[in-house]
């Protein structure tokens, strides 16, 4: 995975949470606005964690994705904490794996 692609887990959660949405537009939004442009994010694992936090907070509402991406652009740590991924470095994987299996 790189900032220019979505990880398989992020893509799977995106499909599960937004089955009737324009997935291409949402994926493009993540790639353009929630990637290498985030401050102090140089680690691919951290980028996946942030993207999954945005998806969790959006709760399947397309309009909320942009709001949470904007919050991540200001301070992505707030997004991690709000999603419940702030203290446990594996919490995002547990949540996303569960969502992807549904």
C-alpha positions as CSV (number, residue, x, y, z in Angstrom):
1,X,0.0,0.0,0.0
2,X,1.1,3.5,-0.6
3,X,-0.5,6.9,-0.2
4,X,-1.6,6.5,-3.8
5,X,-3.5,3.3,-3.3
6,X,-5.9,2.0,-0.7
7,X,-5.0,-1.0,1.3
8,X,-7.1,-4.2,0.7
9,X,-8.6,-3.8,4.2
10,X,-9.6,-0.1,3.7
11,X,-11.1,-1.1,0.3
12,X,-13.0,-3.9,1.8
13,X,-14.5,-1.7,4.6
14,X,-15.3,1.0,2.0
15,X,-17.3,-1.5,0.0
16,X,-19.1,-2.9,3.0
17,X,-20.0,0.5,4.5
18,X,-21.0,2.2,1.2
19,X,-22.5,-0.5,-1.0
20,X,-24.7,1.9,-3.0
21,X,-22.4,4.9,-3.0
22,X,-20.1,6.0,-5.7
23,X,-17.1,4.0,-4.5
24,X,-14.8,5.4,-7.1
25,X,-15.5,9.0,-5.8
26,X,-15.0,8.0,-2.2
27,X,-11.7,6.1,-3.0
28,X,-10.5,9.1,-4.9
29,X,-11.3,11.4,-2.0
30,X,-9.2,9.2,0.3
31,X,-6.4,9.2,-2.1
32,X,-6.4,12.9,-2.8
33,X,-7.2,14.3,0.7
34,X,-6.3,11.6,3.2
35,X,-2.8,10.5,2.2
36,X,0.6,12.0,1.9
37,X,-0.9,15.4,2.5
38,X,-1.6,14.6,6.2
39,X,0.9,16.2,8.5
40,X,3.6,14.0,9.9
41,X,2.3,10.8,8.4
42,X,5.2,8.9,6.7
43,X,4.2,5.4,7.8
44,X,1.9,3.2,5.7
45,X,0.4,1.5,8.7
46,X,-0.5,4.8,10.3
47,X,-2.1,6.0,7.1
48,X,-4.3,2.8,7.0
49,X,-5.2,3.4,10.7
50,X,-6.3,7.0,10.0
51,X,-8.3,6.0,6.9
52,X,-10.1,3.3,8.9
53,X,-10.8,5.7,11.7
54,X,-12.4,8.1,9.2
55,X,-14.5,5.2,7.9
56,X,-15.6,4.2,11.4
57,X,-16.5,7.7,12.3
58,X,-18.4,8.2,9.0
59,X,-20.6,5.2,9.9
60,X,-21.7,4.6,6.3
61,X,-22.7,8.2,5.6
62,X,-20.9,9.5,2.5
63,X,-21.2,13.2,3.5
64,X,-19.5,12.5,6.8
65,X,-16.4,11.0,5.1
66,X,-15.3,14.5,4.0
67,X,-15.9,16.0,7.4
68,X,-13.7,13.4,9.1
69,X,-11.0,13.7,6.5
70,X,-11.0,17.5,7.1
71,X,-10.6,16.8,10.8
72,X,-7.7,14.4,10.1
73,X,-6.0,17.1,8.0
74,X,-6.1,19.4,11.0
75,X,-5.0,16.8,13.6
76,X,-5.4,13.1,12.7
77,X,-4.7,12.1,16.3
78,X,-8.2,13.5,17.2
79,X,-9.7,11.3,14.6
80,X,-7.9,8.2,16.0
81,X,-9.1,9.0,19.5
82,X,-12.7,9.7,18.4
83,X,-12.8,6.4,16.6
84,X,-11.5,4.5,19.6
85,X,-8.2,3.7,17.9
86,X,-6.1,6.1,20.0
87,X,-4.7,3.8,22.6
88,X,-4.6,0.4,21.0
89,X,-2.4,-0.1,17.9
90,X,-4.5,-3.0,16.8
91,X,-8.0,-1.8,17.5
92,X,-8.5,-0.6,13.9
93,X,-7.6,-4.0,12.6
94,X,-10.0,-5.8,14.8
95,X,-12.8,-3.4,13.9
96,X,-12.1,-3.4,10.1
97,X,-11.7,-7.2,9.9
98,X,-15.1,-7.6,11.6
99,X,-16.7,-5.1,9.2
100,X,-15.1,-6.7,6.2
101,X,-16.5,-10.1,7.1
102,X,-20.1,-9.0,7.3
